[in-house]
Amino acid sequence: MSMIEKRGIGTVINIEENVERMQIDLKKMAVARKRKRKSP
């Protein structure tokens, strides 16, 4: 495999990891918002 191909695969993996992290962060934010609503 050429260097460009390796880089392309690497960036795809990084994007998938970033998407997973973003989704986890969004879930944490949603949970935090729900907790805030319950408390007076």
C-alpha positions as CSV (number, residue, x, y, z in Angstrom):
1,M,0.0,0.0,0.0
2,S,1.2,3.5,-0.7
3,M,1.6,6.2,1.9
4,I,-1.5,8.1,0.6
5,E,-3.7,5.0,1.0
6,K,-2.4,4.4,4.5
7,R,-3.2,8.0,5.4
8,G,-6.7,7.8,3.9
9,I,-7.5,4.7,6.0
10,G,-6.0,6.4,9.1
11,T,-8.2,9.5,8.6
12,V,-11.3,7.4,8.2
13,I,-10.6,5.6,11.5
14,N,-9.9,9.0,13.2
15,I,-13.2,10.4,11.9
16,E,-15.1,7.3,13.2
17,E,-13.5,7.7,16.6
18,N,-14.3,11.4,16.7
19,V,-17.9,10.7,15.8
20,E,-18.2,8.2,18.6
21,R,-16.6,10.7,21.1
22,M,-19.1,13.4,19.9
23,Q,-22.0,11.1,20.3
24,I,-20.8,10.2,23.9
25,D,-20.4,13.9,24.7
26,L,-23.9,14.6,23.3
27,K,-25.4,11.8,25.5
28,K,-23.6,13.2,28.6
29,M,-24.9,16.7,27.8
30,A,-28.5,15.4,27.4
31,V,-28.2,13.5,30.7
32,A,-26.9,16.7,32.4
33,R,-29.8,18.7,31.0
34,K,-32.4,16.2,32.2
35,R,-30.8,16.3,35.7
36,K,-30.9,20.1,35.7
37,R,-34.6,20.1,34.8
38,K,-35.6,17.8,37.7
39,S,-33.8,19.9,40.3
40,P,-35.7,23.1,41.3
